[in-house]
Amino acid sequence: MKGSIMAILLAVFMLATFAACGGGPAEETGPVAVTLLVTLQDGTQNAHEITTDKASLGEALDAEGLIERDDKGMIIAVAGVEANWEADQAYWAIYVKDGYAMKGADDLPLASGSVYEFRYTKG
């Protein structure tokens, strides 16, 4: 009797584990269409429509030639506009859904219809 209770509990545990693993969002396959907003220091915005098969924002922007990086891989220019931390504590902040992105461009997955904003920011 004790062994069958343990077997039932083990089976329930395994089913719960498998159910939890399968509940995440499905990854998109094929090209995705996203919008890149570039907000300049004076507040003007430029929009760039991008269709790509790349997995992350950083990869897509590299492929489109829309970003430049320094020798450490940090994004220093977006759409030809440089932000220079050493000169005036300026940098490119990334926003997704009007919120500050908690990941870098290389770690932000792309989702069709999403808007990603690079905002020129002074420290």
trRosetta pair geometry for C-beta under 8 A, 3 or more apart (Angstrom, degrees):
i j d omega theta_ij theta_ji phi_ij phi_ji
1 4 6.0 -57 -150 34 30 107
1 5 6.7 31 153 -19 64 104
2 5 5.8 -54 -152 33 33 112
2 6 6.5 33 151 -17 65 106
3 6 5.7 -55 -150 37 33 112
3 7 6.3 35 151 -22 66 105
4 7 5.4 -48 -145 35 36 115
4 8 6.4 39 154 -20 65 101
5 8 5.8 -52 -149 35 32 110
5 9 6.3 31 152 -17 65 107
6 9 5.7 -55 -146 39 31 111
6 10 6.2 34 154 -21 65 107
7 10 5.7 -53 -147 37 29 113
7 11 6.4 31 153 -20 63 106
8 11 5.7 -54 -149 35 31 112
8 12 6.4 31 153 -18 65 105
9 12 5.8 -53 -147 36 32 111
9 13 6.3 35 153 -20 64 107
10 13 5.6 -54 -148 36 30 114
10 14 6.4 30 155 -18 65 106
11 14 5.8 -54 -147 36 31 110
11 15 6.4 31 155 -18 64 106
12 15 5.8 -55 -148 37 31 111
12 16 6.4 30 154 -18 65 107
13 16 5.8 -57 -149 37 29 110
13 17 6.4 30 153 -20 64 107
14 17 5.6 -54 -148 35 32 113
14 18 6.4 29 156 -15 66 105
15 18 5.9 -56 -147 39 31 108
15 19 6.2 31 155 -20 65 109
16 19 5.7 -55 -146 37 30 112
16 20 6.4 31 156 -21 64 106
17 20 5.9 -56 -149 34 29 110
17 21 6.6 27 155 -18 63 107
18 21 5.8 -57 -149 35 32 111
18 22 6.5 19 160 -12 65 112
19 22 6.2 -68 -149 40 28 104
19 23 6.8 39 156 -41 63 107
20 23 6.1 -53 -154 11 31 118
21 24 7.8 -41 176 -5 39 103
27 109 7.7 -100 -128 -164 90 141
28 32 5.5 75 114 -75 149 119
28 110 7.4 -84 52 98 131 82
28 111 6.5 142 -15 -124 136 57
28 112 6.3 154 -127 -17 162 99
30 53 6.6 -73 -176 -115 28 97
31 51 5.2 32 172 172 125 92
31 52 6.2 161 -144 85 82 15
31 53 5.0 -61 -86 -69 64 77
32 51 7.2 -172 89 -146 32 58
32 52 6.4 -25 56 64 75 68
32 53 7.6 126 9 -101 73 35
32 110 4.9 155 78 132 148 117
32 111 6.7 -131 -161 -173 146 12
32 112 4.3 -130 -150 -72 89 75
33 49 6.9 -3 -169 -176 97 93
33 50 7.1 162 -150 87 51 47
33 51 4.7 -20 -96 -96 78 84
33 112 5.6 45 44 -143 68 84
33 113 6.9 46 83 -57 86 47
34 49 7.9 166 87 -155 37 51
34 50 5.4 -18 64 65 81 97
34 52 7.6 -39 23 27 104 102
34 57 7.9 -100 110 -108 163 86
34 60 7.3 54 46 137 130 167
34 110 5.6 -107 -37 -154 144 105
34 111 7.4 95 -89 68 113 43
34 112 7.0 -125 -64 -126 73 31
34 113 7.2 -30 -103 38 59 13
34 114 5.1 -17 -128 66 104 80
34 115 7.2 169 -174 -89 80 29
34 116 6.3 26 161 2 127 104
35 47 5.8 -23 -168 -162 109 103
35 48 7.1 143 -162 73 57 48
35 49 5.9 -29 -104 -102 74 60
35 50 7.3 160 -100 19 22 81
35 114 7.4 -151 34 103 74 44
35 115 4.6 -18 70 -112 108 77
35 116 7.2 171 88 27 55 64
36 47 7.2 143 78 -159 52 50
36 48 4.3 -15 61 61 103 102
36 50 6.0 47 -12 -11 107 123
36 61 6.9 112 -100 -95 153 106
36 66 6.6 71 100 156 168 162
36 79 8.0 165 122 -52 125 117
36 115 8.0 166 -87 -159 18 59
36 116 5.5 -23 -109 73 65 93
36 117 7.6 143 -167 -97 50 33
36 118 7.0 9 -175 0 97 101
37 45 5.3 -16 -169 -165 101 118
37 46 7.4 148 -157 75 52 42
37 47 5.6 -23 -100 -100 69 72
37 48 7.9 -171 -75 22 25 72
37 115 6.1 29 -13 -179 112 104
37 116 7.2 -176 25 90 75 41
37 117 4.1 -21 69 -108 107 84
37 118 7.3 -178 90 28 57 59
38 45 6.7 148 74 -155 48 61
38 46 4.7 -14 57 59 103 93
38 47 7.8 -168 18 -78 74 26
38 48 7.0 44 -13 -7 107 109
38 78 5.4 -178 -123 126 117 117
38 79 4.8 -71 -62 15 170 140
38 81 7.1 135 171 31 131 129
38 117 7.6 175 -79 -157 23 63
38 118 5.3 -9 -114 64 68 100
39 43 6.8 -20 -171 -146 97 34
39 44 7.5 164 -150 85 55 35
39 45 5.1 -24 -96 -97 69 86
39 117 6.1 26 -11 -177 110 110
39 118 7.1 -171 27 91 73 49
39 119 4.3 -4 60 -116 120 73
39 120 6.3 -137 101 16 69 77
40 43 7.0 -40 73 30 72 17
40 44 5.0 -2 41 61 115 83
40 45 7.4 -162 7 -82 78 34
40 46 7.5 56 -30 -4 105 99
40 81 6.3 -114 -113 -147 96 171
40 120 5.4 20 -153 9 33 137
41 90 7.7 -38 -89 -133 117 133
41 120 4.7 -72 -63 108 65 140
41 122 7.6 54 -128 -34 104 107
46 79 6.2 -177 84 149 138 168
48 64 7.5 122 156 150 136 151
48 66 6.3 149 119 -115 172 144
48 79 6.8 -165 -41 -89 138 124
50 60 5.8 96 152 164 144 122
50 61 7.8 -62 -102 -82 164 60
50 64 5.8 -70 -122 -69 118 154
50 66 7.9 -78 -81 -16 132 150
52 59 7.9 160 156 108 142 90
52 60 4.3 158 61 -127 171 105
52 63 6.4 125 -132 73 127 140
52 64 7.3 -85 -74 -48 128 108
52 110 7.0 -95 73 -147 110 178
54 59 3.8 -169 -173 110 129 111
54 60 4.2 -171 62 -70 134 72
54 63 5.8 -170 -50 1 140 142
54 110 6.8 87 90 -4 76 143
55 59 6.1 46 48 38 67 149
55 109 6.4 -48 167 -130 76 78
55 110 6.7 -173 176 19 26 99
56 59 4.7 96 58 7 84 103
56 60 7.0 -151 94 -5 44 88
56 105 7.0 111 150 148 105 60
56 106 5.4 51 134 -164 153 38
56 107 6.6 -5 -139 -65 134 7
56 108 5.9 109 -161 66 85 54
56 109 6.1 -63 -102 -97 64 40
56 110 6.6 170 -132 -23 14 89
57 60 5.8 -60 -149 38 31 110
57 61 6.2 22 159 -14 68 110
57 94 7.7 120 109 -150 158 140
57 105 4.6 -106 95 -162 106 77
57 106 7.6 -105 64 -67 75 20
57 108 4.2 1 5 79 121 114
57 109 7.9 36 -23 78 80 2
57 110 6.1 142 -67 -72 63 87
57 116 5.5 159 -126 -134 136 171
58 61 6.0 -60 -143 40 27 105
58 62 6.2 31 157 -21 64 107
58 67 7.5 -67 -143 49 63 157
58 75 7.8 -131 -121 -60 95 121
58 104 7.0 25 -56 134 133 89
58 105 3.6 117 -69 120 87 95
58 106 3.6 -32 26 -77 158 59
58 107 7.7 40 -3 -2 126 43
58 108 7.2 119 -17 38 83 89
59 62 5.8 -55 -148 36 28 113
59 63 6.3 27 155 -18 64 109
59 106 7.1 89 -35 -128 75 69
60 63 5.8 -58 -150 37 29 111
60 64 6.3 18 156 -11 65 111
60 110 6.2 80 -31 -67 144 143
61 64 5.7 -58 -140 44 33 106
61 66 4.5 -88 -158 66 83 106
61 67 4.4 49 139 -6 119 115
61 78 7.8 -38 -168 -130 139 87
61 105 6.5 -44 27 178 136 140
62 65 7.7 29 175 -70 30 32
62 67 6.3 -50 -75 57 54 105
62 69 8.0 -10 -101 -20 102 120
66 78 6.5 16 153 -159 84 66
66 79 5.5 -9 -159 -71 85 66
67 75 5.1 -49 -167 -135 126 108
67 77 6.7 150 -159 85 50 61
67 78 5.5 -14 -103 -104 77 65
67 105 7.4 127 -66 124 171 172
68 75 7.3 109 72 -154 43 61
68 76 5.7 -56 97 64 90 87
68 77 3.9 16 40 50 111 109
68 82 7.5 -38 61 -96 128 87
69 72 7.8 -130 167 70 99 50
69 73 5.3 -17 -178 -150 137 31
69 74 6.2 142 -155 68 81 33
69 75 5.8 -50 -96 -92 74 44
69 76 6.4 117 -139 8 24 89
70 73 7.2 -43 67 23 66 19
70 74 5.0 -1 33 55 106 91
70 76 5.0 84 -42 -33 92 132
73 106 7.9 -12 167 -32 121 145
75 78 6.6 39 166 -62 119 91
75 92 5.4 -65 107 53 114 136
75 105 6.3 62 -36 6 141 142
75 118 7.8 -101 134 -133 146 134
76 82 5.8 2 145 -145 87 86
76 83 6.5 -148 -167 58 52 69
76 84 7.2 43 -165 -89 103 57
76 92 7.8 176 -131 -4 14 116
77 80 6.4 -11 168 -151 118 10
77 81 6.1 166 -156 78 80 33
77 82 4.3 -38 -91 -90 99 65
77 83 7.2 171 -90 12 45 66
78 81 6.0 -25 66 58 67 88
78 83 7.7 14 8 -7 95 108
78 92 5.4 115 -20 -116 127 148
78 118 4.5 -156 -138 114 172 157
81 120 6.8 -64 129 -78 131 128
83 90 4.1 -130 -163 129 85 99
83 91 5.1 133 132 -116 135 17
83 92 5.2 172 20 -42 147 75
83 120 5.7 -174 -86 -135 119 83
83 121 7.5 33 -147 45 148 57
84 87 3.9 32 111 22 124 115
84 88 6.4 68 80 27 89 80
84 90 5.7 41 49 55 48 105
85 88 8.0 -116 -148 63 17 43
85 89 5.8 25 -153 -125 60 34
85 90 6.4 -131 -79 58 43 47
85 91 5.5 28 -77 -67 100 95
85 123 7.3 58 -138 -20 83 129
87 90 7.3 -22 71 21 93 104
88 122 6.4 -45 135 -131 97 110
89 122 5.7 77 95 -169 87 71
89 123 3.4 -90 164 37 116 112
90 120 6.5 -6 -170 -173 112 87
90 121 6.8 153 -153 83 62 43
90 122 5.0 -34 -93 -97 74 70
90 123 7.3 -126 -70 -6 25 79
91 121 5.7 -29 67 68 71 94
91 123 6.9 55 6 -51 106 93
92 118 4.8 -10 -172 -171 114 104
92 119 7.1 136 -160 62 58 38
92 120 6.5 -34 -102 -95 65 48
92 121 7.1 128 -123 19 15 91
93 100 6.5 -51 177 -131 115 94
93 101 7.9 162 170 30 69 90
93 118 7.3 146 72 -159 41 50
93 119 4.8 -29 65 64 95 95
93 121 4.4 43 -11 -11 115 143
94 100 7.6 93 81 -163 57 56
94 101 4.0 -31 103 27 102 135
94 104 7.4 120 15 -144 148 36
94 105 6.1 -178 -84 -69 153 81
94 108 7.1 -133 154 -40 148 153
94 116 6.7 -18 -163 -175 97 96
94 117 7.1 144 -159 80 47 55
94 118 6.0 -23 -98 -100 66 64
94 119 7.8 174 -86 17 17 80
95 98 6.3 3 170 -135 121 17
95 99 6.4 156 -157 74 82 26
95 100 5.9 -50 -103 -96 75 37
95 101 6.2 -152 -102 -24 18 86
95 116 7.5 152 78 -165 53 49
95 117 4.2 -15 60 63 101 108
95 118 8.0 -172 20 -75 77 19
95 119 5.9 39 -8 -12 116 119
96 99 6.3 -32 70 63 63 80
96 101 5.0 78 -2 -85 102 96
96 108 6.8 -178 -61 -146 142 132
96 114 7.0 -7 -152 -179 98 119
96 115 7.7 155 -142 87 55 59
96 116 5.8 -18 -96 -112 82 71
96 117 7.6 -172 -71 23 36 78
97 114 7.8 -61 -52 -149 85 93
97 115 7.6 122 -71 61 45 88
101 104 7.7 128 121 -86 123 15
101 108 6.2 -33 -157 -85 139 131
101 116 8.0 25 -63 -145 139 92
103 107 4.0 -115 177 94 120 114
103 108 5.3 158 91 -66 116 75
104 107 5.2 77 57 19 73 102
104 108 7.2 -131 100 -20 34 92
105 108 5.8 -52 -143 21 33 115
108 116 7.0 113 133 -118 150 134
110 114 6.8 -164 -161 45 59 130
111 114 4.6 83 70 -29 86 127
